[in-house]
Amino acid sequence: MKYQKQNQRNQRKLLLKFPKLVSVGNDRYAILGTAKVDSGYSPESLKSQYGLADAVLRNGDVYYICMKLIEAEFEELNNQ
């Protein structure tokens, strides 16, 4: 458990330093890691290994472990 929390902190730091982004349709994802399809890991097991992952995308023989980015809308409030 201690290792997993440390790993999650390291992933967040890594993501803040140099996120690689990919777009699929109207959705954008931050890539947390990659794995070969023939590595023996299922997409579900890859997601569970990365604390921030909520999607695994596949392109050819590579899985991309990703975090889906949300699009935020802001409304300016005027204080009078």
DSSP file with accessible surface (Angstrom, degrees, kcal/mol):
  #  RESIDUE AA STRUCTURE BP1 BP2  ACC     N-H-->O    O-->H-N    N-H-->O    O-->H-N    TCO  KAPPA ALPHA  PHI   PSI    X-CA   Y-CA   Z-CA
    1    1 A M     >        0   0  161      0, 0.0     4,-2.0     0, 0.0     5,-0.2   0.000 360.0 360.0 360.0 -42.1    0.0    0.0    0.0
    2    2 A K  H  >  +     0   0  185      1,-0.2     4,-2.1     2,-0.2     5,-0.2   0.912 360.0  51.0 -61.9 -41.3    2.8    2.4    0.9
    3    3 A Y  H  > S+     0   0  175      1,-0.2     4,-2.7     2,-0.2    -1,-0.2   0.907 107.7  53.2 -62.0 -41.4    4.5    1.7   -2.5
    4    4 A Q  H  > S+     0   0   85      2,-0.2     4,-2.3     1,-0.2    -1,-0.2   0.915 109.3  47.7 -63.7 -41.8    1.2    2.4   -4.4
    5    5 A K  H  X S+     0   0  111     -4,-2.0     4,-2.1     2,-0.2    -1,-0.2   0.916 113.4  48.1 -65.6 -40.6    0.8    5.8   -2.7
    6    6 A Q  H  X S+     0   0   85     -4,-2.1     4,-2.4     1,-0.2    -2,-0.2   0.917 110.9  51.7 -63.6 -40.9    4.4    6.7   -3.5
    7    7 A N  H  X S+     0   0   44     -4,-2.7     4,-2.3     1,-0.2    -2,-0.2   0.902 108.3  51.2 -63.3 -41.0    3.9    5.5   -7.1
    8    8 A Q  H  X S+     0   0   47     -4,-2.3     4,-2.2     2,-0.2    -1,-0.2   0.912 109.8  49.9 -64.0 -40.5    0.8    7.7   -7.4
    9    9 A R  H  X S+     0   0  121     -4,-2.1     4,-2.3     1,-0.2    -2,-0.2   0.927 111.0  49.4 -63.8 -41.9    2.7   10.8   -6.1
   10   10 A N  H  X S+     0   0   75     -4,-2.4     4,-2.5     1,-0.2    -2,-0.2   0.890 109.4  52.1 -64.2 -38.5    5.5   10.1   -8.6
   11   11 A Q  H  X S+     0   0   16     -4,-2.3     4,-2.6     2,-0.2    -1,-0.2   0.912 109.1  49.8 -64.3 -41.4    2.9    9.8  -11.4
   12   12 A R  H  X S+     0   0  114     -4,-2.2     4,-2.1     2,-0.2    -2,-0.2   0.925 111.8  48.0 -63.4 -43.8    1.4   13.1  -10.5
   13   13 A K  H  X S+     0   0  121     -4,-2.3     4,-1.5     1,-0.2    -2,-0.2   0.923 112.9  48.7 -61.5 -43.5    4.8   14.8  -10.5
   14   14 A L  H  X S+     0   0   83     -4,-2.5     4,-2.0     1,-0.2    -2,-0.2   0.916 109.7  52.0 -62.9 -42.3    5.7   13.2  -13.8
   15   15 A L  H  < S+     0   0   31     -4,-2.6    -1,-0.2     1,-0.2    -2,-0.2   0.891 109.1  50.2 -63.2 -38.4    2.4   14.3  -15.3
   16   16 A L  H  < S+     0   0  149     -4,-2.1    -1,-0.2    -5,-0.2    -2,-0.2   0.822 109.8  52.4 -70.1 -29.3    3.0   17.9  -14.2
   17   17 A K  H  < S-     0   0  157     -4,-1.5    -2,-0.2     1,-0.2    -1,-0.2   0.951 132.5  -9.7 -74.2 -51.8    6.5   18.0  -15.7
   18   18 A F     <  -     0   0  118     -4,-2.0    -1,-0.2     2,-0.0     2,-0.2  -0.482  69.1-171.5-153.0  76.9    5.8   16.8  -19.3
   19   19 A P        -     0   0   66      0, 0.0     2,-0.5     0, 0.0    13,-0.1  -0.475  13.1-148.3 -72.4 137.3    2.4   15.5  -20.1
   20   20 A K  E     -A   31   0A 143     11,-0.6    11,-3.2    -2,-0.2     2,-0.3  -0.938  19.6-158.3-103.3 128.9    1.9   13.9  -23.5
   21   21 A L  E     -A   30   0A  83     -2,-0.5     2,-0.3     9,-0.2     9,-0.2  -0.824  13.0-172.6-112.5 149.7   -1.6   14.4  -24.8
   22   22 A V  E     -A   29   0A  51      7,-2.3     7,-2.8    -2,-0.3     2,-0.4  -0.991  13.2-144.6-137.9 143.4   -3.6   12.5  -27.4
   23   23 A S  E     -A   28   0A  74     -2,-0.3     2,-0.4     5,-0.2     5,-0.2  -0.920  12.8-177.3-109.9 136.3   -7.0   13.4  -28.9
   24   24 A V  E >   -A   27   0A  71      3,-2.8     3,-2.2    -2,-0.4     2,-0.3  -0.944  68.7 -50.4-130.7 106.2   -9.6   10.8  -29.9
   25   25 A G  T 3  S-     0   0   73     -2,-0.4     0, 0.0     1,-0.3     0, 0.0  -0.478 122.6 -22.3  63.6-126.0  -12.6   12.4  -31.5
   26   26 A N  T 3  S+     0   0  163     -2,-0.3     2,-0.3    -3,-0.1    -1,-0.3   0.391 121.9  93.6 -93.6   0.9  -13.6   15.2  -29.1
   27   27 A D  E <   -A   24   0A  64     -3,-2.2    -3,-2.8    43,-0.0     2,-0.4  -0.728  58.4-156.1 -99.1 146.6  -11.9   13.6  -26.1
   28   28 A R  E     -AB  23  69A 120     41,-0.5    41,-2.9    -2,-0.3     2,-0.4  -0.950   9.3-168.7-121.4 144.0   -8.4   14.4  -24.9
   29   29 A Y  E     -AB  22  68A  25     -7,-2.8    -7,-2.3    -2,-0.4     2,-0.5  -0.970  19.3-137.5-132.0 144.4   -6.2   12.1  -22.8
   30   30 A A  E     -AB  21  67A   2     37,-2.7    37,-2.2    -2,-0.4     2,-0.6  -0.887  29.1-129.5 -96.4 129.1   -2.9   12.4  -20.9
   31   31 A I  E     +AB  20  66A  41    -11,-3.2   -11,-0.6    -2,-0.5    35,-0.2  -0.698  28.6 176.1 -84.8 122.0   -0.7    9.4  -21.5
   32   32 A L  E     -     0   0A  23     33,-3.2     2,-0.3    -2,-0.6    34,-0.2   0.699  63.4 -31.3 -94.6 -26.6    0.6    8.0  -18.2
   33   33 A G  E     - B   0  65A  14     32,-1.4    32,-2.7    17,-0.0    -1,-0.3  -0.978  53.9-125.0-177.3 173.4    2.5    5.0  -19.7
   34   34 A T  E     - B   0  64A  84     -2,-0.3     2,-0.3    30,-0.2    30,-0.2  -0.930  16.4-177.3-134.5 159.8    2.7    2.4  -22.4
   35   35 A A  E     - B   0  63A  21     28,-1.9    28,-3.8    -2,-0.3     2,-0.2  -0.977  33.1-106.5-153.8 146.0    2.8   -1.3  -22.7
   36   36 A K  E >   - B   0  62A 110     -2,-0.3     3,-1.7    26,-0.2     5,-0.4  -0.484  27.1-128.2 -70.4 143.2    3.1   -3.8  -25.5
   37   37 A V  G >  S+     0   0   33     24,-2.4     3,-0.8     1,-0.3    -1,-0.1   0.891 110.1  54.0 -60.9 -36.4   -0.1   -5.7  -26.3
   38   38 A D  G 3  S+     0   0  138     23,-0.4    -1,-0.3     1,-0.2    -2,-0.1   0.281  77.6 101.5 -85.0  16.1    1.8   -9.0  -26.1
   39   39 A S  G <  S-     0   0   51     -3,-1.7    -1,-0.2     2,-0.2    -2,-0.1   0.649  95.3-116.5 -72.5 -15.3    3.1   -8.1  -22.6
   40   40 A G  S <  S+     0   0   77     -3,-0.8     2,-0.4     1,-0.3    -2,-0.1   0.346  76.3 122.5  95.9  -7.3    0.5  -10.4  -21.1
   41   41 A Y        -     0   0  117     -5,-0.4    -1,-0.3    -4,-0.1    -2,-0.2  -0.734  55.5-137.8 -90.7 138.5   -1.3   -7.6  -19.2
   42   42 A S     >  -     0   0   59     -2,-0.4     4,-2.3     1,-0.1     5,-0.2  -0.531  26.6-110.1 -85.0 159.5   -5.0   -6.9  -19.8
   43   43 A P  H  > S+     0   0   47      0, 0.0     4,-2.3     0, 0.0     5,-0.2   0.891 119.6  53.6 -56.3 -37.6   -6.2   -3.4  -20.1
   44   44 A E  H  > S+     0   0  126      1,-0.2     4,-1.9     2,-0.2     5,-0.1   0.907 108.6  47.8 -65.6 -40.6   -8.0   -3.7  -16.8
   45   45 A S  H  > S+     0   0   33      2,-0.2     4,-1.2     1,-0.2    -1,-0.2   0.876 110.4  52.7 -69.9 -33.2   -4.8   -4.8  -15.0
   46   46 A L  H  X S+     0   0    4     -4,-2.3     4,-0.9     1,-0.2     3,-0.4   0.918 108.2  51.0 -65.3 -42.3   -2.9   -1.9  -16.6
   47   47 A K  H >< S+     0   0   58     -4,-2.3     3,-0.7     1,-0.2     6,-0.3   0.899 108.2  52.2 -60.9 -39.2   -5.5    0.6  -15.3
   48   48 A S  H 3< S+     0   0   81     -4,-1.9    -1,-0.2     1,-0.2    -2,-0.2   0.770 103.9  57.7 -71.3 -22.5   -5.2   -0.8  -11.8
   49   49 A Q  H 3< S+     0   0   83     -4,-1.2     2,-0.6    -3,-0.4    -1,-0.2   0.711 102.5  59.3 -78.2 -21.7   -1.4   -0.4  -11.9
   50   50 A Y  S X< S-     0   0   56     -4,-0.9     3,-1.2    -3,-0.7    -1,-0.1  -0.947  74.2-153.9-111.5 115.7   -1.7    3.3  -12.6
   51   51 A G  T 3  S+     0   0   35     -2,-0.6    -1,-0.1     1,-0.3   -43,-0.1   0.789  93.6  41.5 -60.5 -31.2   -3.6    5.2   -9.9
   52   52 A L  T 3  S+     0   0   40    -44,-0.0    -1,-0.3    15,-0.0     2,-0.2   0.519  89.2 113.5 -95.8  -4.8   -4.8    8.0  -12.1
   53   53 A A    <   +     0   0   17     -3,-1.2    14,-0.3    -6,-0.3     3,-0.1  -0.453  24.5 159.8 -74.8 136.1   -5.6    5.9  -15.2
   54   54 A D        +     0   0   85     12,-2.2     2,-0.3     1,-0.3    13,-0.2   0.294  66.0  38.6-131.3   4.5   -9.2    5.6  -16.3
   55   55 A A  E     -C   66   0A  17     11,-1.8    11,-3.1    -8,-0.1     2,-0.5  -0.993  54.9-157.8-153.2 146.9   -8.7    4.5  -19.9
   56   56 A V  E     -C   65   0A  31     -2,-0.3     2,-0.3     9,-0.2     9,-0.2  -0.988  18.9-166.8-125.5 119.1   -6.4    2.2  -21.9
   57   57 A L  E     -C   64   0A  41      7,-2.8     7,-3.6    -2,-0.5     2,-0.4  -0.770   6.7-147.2-103.2 151.9   -6.2    3.0  -25.6
   58   58 A R  E     +C   63   0A 158     -2,-0.3     2,-0.4     5,-0.2     5,-0.2  -0.968  18.6 173.6-124.3 134.6   -4.7    0.8  -28.2
   59   59 A N  E >   -C   62   0A 116      3,-2.4     3,-1.4    -2,-0.4     2,-0.3  -0.933  68.9 -49.7-136.0 109.7   -2.9    1.7  -31.4
   60   60 A G  T 3  S-     0   0   53     -2,-0.4     0, 0.0     1,-0.2     0, 0.0  -0.444 122.9 -16.9  64.8-123.2   -1.4   -1.2  -33.3
   61   61 A D  T 3  S+     0   0   87     -2,-0.3   -24,-2.4    -3,-0.1     2,-0.4   0.095 119.8  88.9-103.7  23.8    0.6   -3.3  -30.9
   62   62 A V  E <   -BC  36  59A  27     -3,-1.4    -3,-2.4   -26,-0.3     2,-0.4  -0.977  60.3-150.6-126.5 131.9    0.9   -0.7  -28.1
   63   63 A Y  E     -BC  35  58A  31    -28,-3.8   -28,-1.9    -2,-0.4     2,-0.6  -0.834  11.5-153.0 -91.0 138.3   -1.5    0.0  -25.2
   64   64 A Y  E     -BC  34  57A  69     -7,-3.6    -7,-2.8    -2,-0.4     2,-0.6  -0.963   6.8-147.8-112.7 115.1   -1.5    3.6  -23.9
   65   65 A I  E     +BC  33  56A   1    -32,-2.7   -33,-3.2    -2,-0.6   -32,-1.4  -0.757  34.4 177.4 -84.1 120.6   -2.5    3.9  -20.3
   66   66 A C  E     -BC  31  55A   0    -11,-3.1   -12,-2.2    -2,-0.6   -11,-1.8  -0.831  37.7-141.3-131.6 162.0   -4.3    7.3  -20.1
   67   67 A M  E     -B   30   0A  40    -37,-2.2   -37,-2.7    -2,-0.3     2,-0.3  -0.994  33.4-126.2-119.6 123.7   -6.2    9.7  -17.9
   68   68 A K  E     -B   29   0A  88     -2,-0.5     2,-0.4   -39,-0.2   -39,-0.2  -0.528  22.2-136.8 -72.2 132.7   -9.2   11.4  -19.6
   69   69 A L  E     -B   28   0A  61    -41,-2.9   -41,-0.5    -2,-0.3     2,-0.3  -0.734  12.7-139.1 -91.5 138.1   -9.0   15.1  -19.4
   70   70 A I        -     0   0  157     -2,-0.4     2,-0.7   -43,-0.1   -43,-0.0  -0.721  11.3-128.8 -96.3 148.1  -12.2   17.0  -18.6
   71   71 A E        -     0   0  172     -2,-0.3     2,-0.3     2,-0.0   -44,-0.0  -0.867  26.6-154.7 -97.2 117.4  -13.1   20.2  -20.3
   72   72 A A        -     0   0   59     -2,-0.7     2,-0.4     2,-0.0     0, 0.0  -0.715   4.5-154.1 -95.3 143.5  -13.9   22.9  -17.7
   73   73 A E        -     0   0  177     -2,-0.3     2,-0.4     2,-0.0    -2,-0.0  -0.955  11.8-160.4-114.1 136.1  -16.2   25.8  -18.4
   74   74 A F        -     0   0  193     -2,-0.4     2,-0.5     2,-0.0    -2,-0.0  -0.907   7.6-160.3-118.6 145.2  -15.7   29.0  -16.3
   75   75 A E        -     0   0  164     -2,-0.4     2,-0.3     2,-0.0    -2,-0.0  -0.992  22.5-128.2-124.1 125.9  -18.1   31.8  -15.7
   76   76 A E        -     0   0  165     -2,-0.5     2,-0.5     1,-0.0    -2,-0.0  -0.572  19.6-151.9 -77.1 132.7  -16.7   35.2  -14.6
   77   77 A L        -     0   0  130     -2,-0.3     2,-0.6     2,-0.0    -1,-0.0  -0.895   4.2-145.8-105.3 132.0  -18.4   36.6  -11.5
   78   78 A N        -     0   0  120     -2,-0.5     2,-0.7     2,-0.0    -2,-0.0  -0.866   7.5-151.9 -98.6 121.4  -18.5   40.3  -11.0
   79   79 A N              0   0  160     -2,-0.6    -2,-0.0     0, 0.0     0, 0.0  -0.826 360.0 360.0 -92.2 116.2  -18.2   41.5   -7.4
   80   80 A Q              0   0  222     -2,-0.7    -2,-0.0     0, 0.0     0, 0.0  -0.855 360.0 360.0-120.9 360.0  -20.0   44.8   -6.9
